[in-house]
Amino acid sequence: IPAYYQKHKFFFDQVERWLKENKKIVYVEGNHDFHIRKLMACRFPRAFAKGDLIVEPDFWETEFEGKQWLFIHGDQLDIRNLAYQRCRKVIRSFLAEQIANHFVTKKISDVVEQKIRSRSDRKIKDYSVISEKHVLNWEKIVNDLKFSNYSGIVFGHSHIEVERTVDNLAVLNNGFS
């Protein structure tokens, strides 16, 4: 685990700075960081125990300025990619979590992630085209799922920046996962 902290030193240092500034942090897990809960609890045990650092596996809901907001990683919305949805079920299973936490090193996880990424890169030649297509897909999915309880939904996953309003719902993606 110390090697993982060192590899992602900037991230963990930033979390530590925010905690020292008495900021509450909510982290919504994504498709490659389902092991982060254990890492955060080990690295910041007091903040984790006090509730100043929360790791949510699927989503986080909050009220801001009288409006309800939903924060998700975004891989939940990738419903048209059936291969990814099958993969998501496997990597978010209890068995995968146990393997990742007890047996598989981060190095092996990095190799698997790189293989998946390189296969995707070979399939996608023009990211500007896929970006607009992806944004239109998100709009359709958001419409289909009817997030009527929320004023906005914030997500990542696609690494494609989105700032749209769909049926009075703010749909935001900062372009990061």
N, C-alpha and C positions, 0 to 999 in steps of 0.2 A: 504493500500500500504506500509506503513512503516514496517509492519511485513515481507512483501516480500523482501524488501531491506535488512532487518536484516538476513533473512534466506539465502540470496545469497550475503552476505557482501563481501566475498572474490572477487567475480566477479565484483561488483560495485566499490569496492576499487581499483581494477586493472584498470578498465576503467578510473577512476579518476586520477590515477597515470600517465597513458599514455597521457591523455589530458593535464595534467600539464607539461609533457615533450614535448608538442606541436606535438604530433603524431595525425594523422588523423585516425579515426576508422570507418570501414565499417562493419556493422553487418548484416548478411543475416539471416532472420528469418527461423525457423524450424517448425516442426509439433507440438511443444508444447509451443512455445513462440511467438505466433502471437500478443500478448498483449504488447510486449517489446517496441514497438515504443512509446507508451504513457508513459511507465515507464521511458524510457531514456529521453524523452522530459521534463518530470517533474523533474527528478533528475539532468539533465545537460542542462538546457534551453539555456544558452549562446552558448555552444558548438554545440547544435542541431541547433540553429538559424544561427550560422556562417557557418555551413556545415562541421565542424570538426568531427562531429559525425553523421553518416548516417545510417539509418536502411532501408534496402531493403527487401521488402516482398517476392520476388521470386529469384532474381539473381543479380549479380554484374559483370560487364565486365570491364577489365582494360588492359592496355598495360604495359608490363614489359620487358625491354631489347629488344624492337622492336617486341615483340610477344604478341598476343592477348590471354588473359586468361579469363575463365568463372568460377565464384564462385557461387555455389548453395548449398542449404542445402543437397539435395540428394533425398528427398522424391519424387521429380518430376520424378526420374528415376525408382522408385519402381512400374513400370507399369504392371508387371505381378501379383501383389498382388491386385486383384480387390476389395476385402473387404477394404483394406487400401485406395485405390483410392476413394472409396465412402466416407469413413471417412474423407479423406483429403478435399474433396469438402465441406463437412459439416463444419469442423473446420476452414476452410479458408473462409467461407462465411461471408458476411456483418452481418448477424443476429448473428452468433456465436461470432464475434468480439464485437458486441454491448452487448451481454449477458456477455461475459468475462470482458469487461471494466466497466460495470455498475451494474451487478447483482451477478455474481458468484464469490465467494471468491477463493483465491488460494488454500485453504484447500480442497474445493470440487474438484477443478481441479487435485490436487495431488491424491485424492482418485480414480478418474476416470483413471488417468494415471497408478496407481498401479494395478488396475483391469486388464487393457489392458496388462500391462507388465506380470502379473502373468499368464494370459491365454496363452501368447506367450511362456513363460518359460516352461509351462507344455507340450507344443507341441514340443519344441526343447530340445532334450536330450543331444546331442553331438555337442557343439559349434564349434569344430575343423572341423567337417564334413560340417556343415552349412556355416562356413566361406569360405571354398574353393568353395563350390557350389555358394555362394553369389558372390564371386569374378568373377567366370566364367559367372554368369548372368550379372554382370555389364559390362564385356567385350562385351558380345553379345548385350546388350542394347546400349552401346556406339557405337558399330559398326552399329547397325540398325539406330540410330538417326543421324548419319553423322554430327558431330560437325566440319565441314570442315573449318569454319571461325576461329577456335581457335588452338592455339599451345598446350593448356592444359585445363583441367577441374579439379577443386578442389571441393570436396564435402564431406559430413559426412553422417549422417542419419543411416547408417548400423552399426556403431561402429566397423567396421572391417577395419583394415589397408590395404590399397591397394597402390602399387606403380608400375604401369605398363605402357607400351606404346602400344597403339592399333592404327594401321595405322597412325603412326607418331603423334599421339595425346597422350600427357602425361596425365595419369589418376591417380589422387592422392586423397587418403582419409587418414587422419591422425589417424583414429580410433575413433574420437570423433564425436559428432553430430554437 
